[in-house]
Amino acid sequence: MIRMKLKELIESKGMSMLVLSEKAGVSYMAVCRVCRDKITRIDFSTLNNLCNALGCVPSDIIEYTKDKDDKDEVSVKEEETGEWLI
């Protein structure tokens, strides 16, 4: 699972979403969506601008945790042939 931690980060720095959007050159609505974790993708340029404005690295904004269903190895058995695909 991937989760955005931008809201916590800007709160810890005492910054508002509006100030961040102006400082990063990113639209206010884009910052709002990231803060609310309502995005399915983010452009590298947006992530870069947010990191520059906050003086952080991408892992300060994005958090990855393994889903309960995830397995250590990904393997799929092809239905027709019965062969294992990795």
Wavefront OBJ file of the C-alpha trace (Angstrom):
o trace
v 0.000 0.000 0.000
v 1.283 3.439 -0.872
v 0.234 6.365 1.290
v 0.920 10.070 0.932
v 2.273 11.769 4.077
v 2.272 15.335 2.764
v -0.340 16.633 5.204
v 1.653 15.481 8.236
v 4.851 16.876 6.736
v 3.522 20.362 6.068
v 1.868 20.470 9.511
v 5.182 19.544 11.147
v 6.809 22.447 9.299
v 4.020 24.866 10.254
v 3.161 25.501 6.623
v -0.272 25.740 5.004
v -1.329 24.040 1.790
v -1.707 27.471 0.168
v 1.819 28.564 1.091
v 3.217 25.229 -0.133
v 1.376 25.490 -3.439
v 2.778 28.981 -4.014
v 6.303 28.048 -2.919
v 6.328 24.851 -5.026
v 4.599 26.303 -8.076
v 1.960 23.581 -7.885
v -1.774 24.249 -8.017
v -3.593 24.494 -4.706
v -5.999 21.726 -5.779
v -3.095 19.398 -6.585
v -1.630 19.987 -3.117
v -5.076 19.382 -1.557
v -5.474 16.077 -3.406
v -2.032 14.875 -2.335
v -2.668 15.943 1.269
v -5.957 14.068 1.314
v -4.309 10.989 -0.248
v -6.835 11.134 -3.106
v -4.416 10.555 -5.989
v -3.561 7.516 -8.052
v -0.394 8.964 -9.608
v 1.971 11.885 -9.232
v 4.247 13.469 -11.834
v 7.947 13.466 -11.037
v 8.024 17.204 -11.683
v 5.304 17.782 -9.067
v 7.064 15.539 -6.571
v 10.357 17.305 -7.300
v 8.780 20.751 -6.765
v 7.183 19.651 -3.485
v 10.482 18.211 -2.236
v 12.384 21.374 -3.178
v 9.819 23.602 -1.451
v 9.841 21.469 1.704
v 13.551 20.627 1.759
v 12.818 16.922 1.866
v 13.168 13.718 -0.155
v 10.385 11.701 -1.844
v 10.314 9.103 0.949
v 9.300 11.890 3.351
v 6.145 12.361 1.259
v 5.435 8.806 0.072
v 5.215 5.787 2.372
v 5.119 2.164 1.240
v 3.866 -0.615 3.468
v 3.359 -4.184 2.414
v -0.280 -5.217 1.986
v -1.494 -8.192 4.012
v -2.159 -10.061 0.757
v 1.307 -9.433 -0.723
v 3.626 -12.396 -0.969
v 7.406 -12.292 -0.884
v 7.585 -13.718 -4.401
v 5.242 -13.015 -7.214
v 4.405 -16.123 -9.157
v 1.452 -16.869 -11.363
v 0.364 -20.187 -12.791
v -0.790 -19.869 -16.380
v -4.211 -21.533 -16.621
v -3.958 -23.156 -20.034
v -0.473 -24.664 -19.844
v -0.097 -24.974 -16.094
v 3.357 -23.394 -16.307
v 4.594 -21.095 -13.578
v 5.306 -17.551 -14.705
v 7.534 -15.362 -12.581
l 1 2 3 4 5 6 7 8 9 10 11 12 13 14 15 16 17 18 19 20 21 22 23 24 25 26 27 28 29 30 31 32 33 34 35 36 37 38 39 40 41 42 43 44 45 46 47 48 49 50 51 52 53 54 55 56 57 58 59 60 61 62 63 64 65 66 67 68 69 70 71 72 73 74 75 76 77 78 79 80 81 82 83 84 85 86
